[in-house]
Amino acid sequence: MMSYPREHEKGRYISYFWIIFNLGAVIGGLVPLGQNINSKAGPVTDGTYIGFIVLMLLGALLALALSNATNVVRDDGSKVILMKNPSWKTEIMGLVETITQAPWVILLFPMFFASNTFYTYQLNIMNGAHFNTRTRALNSVLYYTSQIFGAIVFGYALDYGKARRSIRAKASLIALAALTFIIFGGGWAWQRKQDPREVTSAPGYAGLYDWTDGGEKYIGPMFLFMFYGFYDAAWQTCVYWYMGALSNSGRKAANLTGFYKGIQSAGAAIFWRLDSLEKPHDVIFGATWGLLAASLVFATPVIWLMVKDTIPIEDDLKFSDETIQDVAPTKEIEALGLSKEVEA
């Protein structure tokens, strides 16, 4: 989604990925909703887990249909920039070079770290500790459906052709900052009124909300939870787009994504651990909100100064063993008086 499309299409490709990604989650939410629609208490059924396993197996098989990057030829005749002769050594060196050639990338790491930390509060605490079984399932469907809308809005906005890419990058950062304070500000207004962990985790806790409660007990939190889903899509779409805007090299995009997923998982693991240690709900909410806001501050210099309107192909080729004849658009090669190299 970052290396196959051309520069002006990356937002949409990331959007397509996030739509499909969350469509699976919507289906995953509909399964327990259908099986527990009449259940206000108790755990989900065994059939729920069987359904998840079947979906995962189908997804694994479907991934085999993905075209190899070496076979991708874009409309303009250009190809994906890769390593012709990759090895485990070149891949390790690629990770090192990603940092040594552009050390300012480290300023994005707090944003990477924060990108999955909010799931602990949103899924385990807000949804898990305050709603009954069937309402949690409904909330999940609405949460992931909202992610689809968030991906559409931000994916297409990031590709808006009437504004330069550097301007779109700045605008998206401002939008993320605004959403962080507006949505989480509303979240704090709701969270501070809720029963603390000692109460919600007590056996036989009778304060779980059901969708029939309506009004302040359900309708307000329902929309808040949907906004959390929209925010997640906005955050992830922007981060992927920022990485894609820093390089058109498939190799470099893979290395950046490797850092992203690894650091992201570390952040998520730490926050799941905070929950398992039974830290107060308010503390986890505050840590989540503060980390998101702080990470935007760290990322600002990179997004403000390093995202350019376009990246010269020569710069991307420095991070691979390809030549301009291997990957450049047909018109560009003809203008240089060269011919496409053809593999034997």
ABEGO torsion letter per residue (X at the ends): XAAABBAAAAAAAAAAAAAAAAAAAAAAAAAAAAAAAABABEBBBAAAAAAAAAAAAAAAAAAAABBBAAABBBAAGBBBBBBABBBAAAAAAAAAAAAAABAAAAAAAAAAAAAAAAAAAAAAAAAAAABBAAAAAAAAAAAAAAAAAAAAAAAAAAABAABBAAAAAAAAAAAAAAAAAAAAAAAAAAAAABBBAAAAABBGBAABBBAAAEEAAAAAAAAAAAAAAAAAAAAAAAAAAAAAAABABAAAAAAAAAAAAAAAAAAAAAAAAAAAAGBBAAAAAAAAAAAAAAAAAAAAAAAAAABBABBBAAAAAAABABBAAAABBAAAAAAAGBBBBBBX
